[in-house]
Amino acid sequence: MKKLLASLLALSLVLTGCGSSGGDSKSGYEIALITDAGNINDKSFNQSAWEAVEKFADENKITKKYYKPANFDTAGYSDSIDEAVDNGAKVIVTPGFKFSDAMQEKQSQYPDVKFIMIDATPTGDKIESNVYAALYAEQEPGYLAGYAAVKDGYTKLGFMGGMKLPAVIRFGYGFIQGASDAAKEMNVKVEIKYNYTGSFNESPEIKTLSSAWYQDGTEVIFACGGSICLSVFSAAQEANAKSIGVDSDQKDASETVITSAMKGVYNTVYDQLGKIFADTPTFEGGKVDTLTAEGGYVGLPDDFSRFKQFTKEDYEAIFAKVKSGEVKILNDEEVGTDPTTLNNEFVTVTDVSK
């Protein structure tokens, strides 16, 4: 009987230490991150946000943990937020627009918890004082990516967007305008194939379409949205062609990536954690910030080794113009929902998603 009890106790200890979430081994986790669809190593929002949490927490000896919802829907996100709070979370990071519905309720349910929302706001008109929501001017990094691609000699481009949401549209419209301005400076004609896949997931259909574009002469495709990049990168690899990443620096995901149109998710999360845990906290909740080049929160990565002729100096010059507002980039609200309205004598857009 004593042997049986000892065995059961050992098994109980093993089971208690098991779990699908990642974090410190201590009990009670002050900083929590709820992953959006995908994994913590998705080379996008989840990974960038978690790396910021890890660095800040480790530097300041604060416990942290990430939670992967059982289902990537409002109920799944809500359950994970509840679990994080039960485990002692004082700050919760939610990376992605799908958290909007869950946060509509949770922001008021947990008034003592600080929330850092990335690329989203709570559904409805109300944002509580414990919530900081960061949006981004996607048209700016999109512009820089399109400008750099054409300046590097590419004249047949593709935009493969995910769902037709404002953020994706802004990326695409900026991409067209950047390509157009560079084409005008170089006095060349640029063609852009444009498509919304209707999903942020990797799929054989997206790879097939991307491969067809490459076979038809497209030189570089801007893969704009979640895991669809994996389909585009695979097609680019097989076609010996090029691609452009999104949100984070995705050069490590594929050797075909010449650059990425980035949002500063890492910097946003790290900066907000610093404001929350400062000796004199400066966290400003109850507000929505649209982060821009002016604050250094959007742009291209500082590795220019995969460009043929576009240099760091070229980038710094055009970035300065975007940052100062000298370059006027129209967003989706100013243009509408038809990318072909951006056509001019230097750029021709063919919208294949119609």
URDA-V213136 format. One record per helix or strand. SS is the DSSP state (helix for helix, strand for strand). FROM is the first residue (numbers start at 1). TO is the last residue. If there is no record, write none. Layout:
BEGIN
<<SS FROM TO> <SS FROM TO>>
END
This chain:
BEGIN
<<helix 2 16> <strand 22 23> <strand 31 35> <helix 45 60> <strand 64 68> <helix 74 86> <strand 91 95> <helix 97 109> <strand 114 118> <strand 131 136> <helix 138 151> <strand 156 161> <helix 166 186> <strand 190 196> <helix 204 215> <strand 220 224> <helix 228 239> <strand 242 247> <strand 257 263> <helix 265 277> <strand 287 291> <helix 293 295> <strand 298 299> <helix 312 324> <helix 332 335> <helix 339 342> <strand 347 351>>
END
